[in-house]
Amino acid sequence: MPLSRKEFLQKTLKSVFVLGVGNSLQSYAANNFPFPDRSDTHHRFMLLSDGHYGQADTNYDFHHDNMIGWVNAEKQARGLDFAVVNGDLFHNDVSFLPLVKAKWDQLKVPYYVSHGNHDLVDEIGWSKVWQMPWHIAFEKGDTGFLVLNTSDEKGNYICPDMDWTQRQLVRYQSKKHLLVFMHITPFKWTPGGVDCPDLVAMFNKQANLKMIFHGHDHDQDNVKENAGKFYFFDSHVAGNWGTEYRGFRIVEILKTGEILTYQMNPSSDVKVNEKTVVG
């Protein structure tokens, strides 16, 4: 029997976080949070990462097909404005790059990509396929968005282009919200992090910077905090390690000025796909 939207969310949510207009973060259990009406939302988008398309001895086609079905189901149900695939789209072998591009092109929403440490290709090759560079700035209404690169073409962990980032922070400082996507976290609070103290200092000075979103750490699906900034993780699409489930994160920017985000486990308890999720 098809799940109602409320039943689906209660079965598959990890937790709900709401960032208030005063930059305070509140956490709610999935089964007691009243979701706002969709008409009260300015923008709604999805974060997912770490598909590692082409990794040996993994079911990467199966997991990508599942995830694409879940994303498209989410678009059909509550709706999505765009998605961000936050790094490690393929696994080392650049011959898989056009193949994973063909996979993600099956999404029924616009999407952006960030460059990950297993995406072993230079920026020219990356941009030729995705039609976007390693660093991206865009805006939607009163919200600015930055996609930052955290790896070179050989897979070395690096801090983003600091001059470019600083210019964009100034460019978007008058926006109500600024959100950042970057594959690797700029802290060594996970084994996969890389210390970027100058970047963190820039973030800390940016009053309208609300949230930073990461991939890379497949076993992380929650939030960490530093100096009033919140750093979120979103599990993984595929690969050979991480959380037991494959998931994604939803972000909703509300007309009240609040931002809510929640982590989804779309295969929990019941098989969930576009045929069982209804609005």
N, C-alpha and C positions, 0 to 999 in steps of 0.2 A: 504494500500500500504506500503511495507517495507520502513523503514527509511534508508537513506544513513548514513554512519558513521558520517559525518559532521553534518547532521540534528539531529541525535541522541545526539551528544555531546552538540549542541547548546540548545536543548530542556531540557536536564537533568543535565547539569553542574551547580554547585553553583558558583564556581570561580576557577581560575587557579593561583597557586603560583609557582614562579620559584626562586629557591635558586641558586645564581650565584657562580662562583668560588671564589669570594671575600667575601662570606658569607652574601651578601645582598639579601633581599627577595623582589621580585616584584610581584604585583598582577595585573591580567588581567581579563577583562570581558570574559565570555565564548565565546561570538560570535565574538571576534576580536583577539583571540589568535591563531597563526598558529602552529598547532601541528607538531612536527618533524616526519620525516619518521620513521617507526618502525625499519628500519635497522640502524638508528642513535642512538638507545637505547641499552645500555648494559643490563639493568635489568628492568623488569616491574612487579610490584606486587600490591596486593590489601590488604587493611585494612578494617576489619569489626568487630563488637563487639556486645555484649549484646543481645544474642538471648533469654536468660531466658527460656530455654526449660523446659516445665512442669509448668510454672506459671499459677495458677488458673485464670479462667475467661479471658484468652487471647487466641488468635488464633495462638498459637505457631507453630503448624504443618504447617498451611497455610503460615505464614510468612517465615518459614525456606524453604519450598518448593519454594516459589517465589525467595528468595535470592539465593538459590543454582542454580536455573535456570538462574538468571541474571549473576552470577559469571561464569557459564559455557558458557553463551553467550559471555561474555567479553573475555574469553579464545579463543573462536572460531573467534571473530572479530579481535581485535588488538593484542590479545595474552597476556598471563600471565605466569610468571615463577613460582610464588608461591603465596599463600595467608597467612595472619595471622588473626586468630580469637582471638581478644584481650580481652578476659575475660568475665565472667558471661555467660558461655555456657549453664549451666542449672540453675534451680532456687531452691536452698536449698535442695531439696530431692535427695539424691544420687542415688536413683533407676532410675532417668532419665539420669544418666551419660552414660551408654552403649547405650541408645536410641539416645541421641544427637550425640554420636560418629558415630552411623550408619547413621545418617542424613548427617553429614559433610563428611563422606566417599564417598558420592555421587559426591563430587567435582571432576572435571577432571583435577585438578592441585594439586601438593603437597601443604600441608598446615602445619602451626605451630599453637600452641595454647598457650595462657597465662592464668594463674589461676586468677579468679576474686573473689570478696568478697561474691558472692552468690553461688560459686562453693564449697559447704560445704563438703569437703573431704580432708583427709591428703595427703601428697605428695606421699606416697607409693601407695595409692589407685588411685590417679591421674595418676601416672606414669605407673601403671599396665594397665590402659585403653588406654592412649594416646601414650605410649611408648616414652615419653619425660618427663624430670623433670620440676620443677617450674622455674628454671633459665636455659636459653639456650644460647649458643654462637655458631654462625656459620658464614661462610664467602662465598661469591660468587665473584670471581675475586678480584678486588681491593676494595671491600666493606665488612666491618664487620657488623654483626647484633647481637644485644643482646635482649633477652626476659627476663624481670625482674618480679619477683613476688611481689605483693603489698598487700597480705592478708594472714592470717593464716587459718587453717582448720575450725575455728569457725566463720569466716567472719569479724574478726577485721581488720581494716585498719593498715597496717604496712609499714615501709620503706623496700626496698629490702635488701638482704644480702650484706652489705657494703664491706666486705673483698673479697667476690667473684667478686663483680662488679669492685672493684679497680684492681684486677688481670686481668680482661678482658679488662679494659681500657688500661692497659699497654700492654697487648698482641696485641691489635689492633691499637696501636697508630701510626704505620707506614702505615696503610691503607689510601687510599685517602679519603674514606668516612667511617663514623661509624653512624649507625642508631639504635635507641633504641625503643623497644615496652614495655609498661607497662600499666596495666589496669587503675590504679588510678594516677592522676597527683600529683607531689610532691610539690604543692602549694595550699594554701587555697584561691585561686582566684575563685573557685567554691564551692558550699556547700558540694560537695562530695570529695574535695581534702584533702590531709594530708600533713602537713609540714615535709619536709625531707631536712633541710638546708645542712647537710653534703653531701648528694647525689648531691644536686644542685651545691655545691662548686666543687665537683669532675667533674660534667658535664662542668662547666664553664672553668675548666682548660684544658679540652680535646679539642685540636685545631681542630681535624678532626670530631668531633661530630657535625652533621649537623641538625638533626631533631629528635624529640621525639614524639611518637604517643601514644594516649590514647583512651580508651573506657570510661565506667563507667558513664559519664555525658551524658545521652541520649539526652539532649536538646542542646548539643554543637556540632557544625559541622564546626568550623572555626579554627583559629590559634591564639595563644597567644605567647608573646615574653618575654624573660628575658635574659639579658646580651648577646644578640646576638644569643641565641639559640631559636629555634622555636618549639612550642608544639602544635600538631595538634589533633583534635577530629574528630569522624566519625559517629555521629548520633547513630543509633541503628538498630538491626535486628528485634527485637520484644519487649516484655515487655509491661507494661500498662501505660507508660508515655514517654515523650520526644518530639522530632520534629514530626511534622505531617506526615512526610514521613519516610520510612525505606530506609537507604542508605549505601553507602560504599565510601571509599577513594582509589584513584589510585595514585601510586608513580612510576615515571619513572626516572631512573638514566641514563643520556645521556652520550654519548661518549665525548662530549665537556667538561665534568666535572660538568655541571649544573644538578640540580635535579628539576623536576617539579612534582607538586601534585595537584589533584583536587578532589572535593567532588561530588559524583554522587547521583542524585535522579532518580532512574531508572523507576519510575512510573509516572513521571510528564507529564501532557498533553495527553499522549497516553500510552496505555498498551504496555510495552516493555518487551520482553522476547526473548528466543533464536530463535523464529520464525520470529521476526520482526527486529532484529538487524542483519545487514549484513556488511561484510567488504568492 
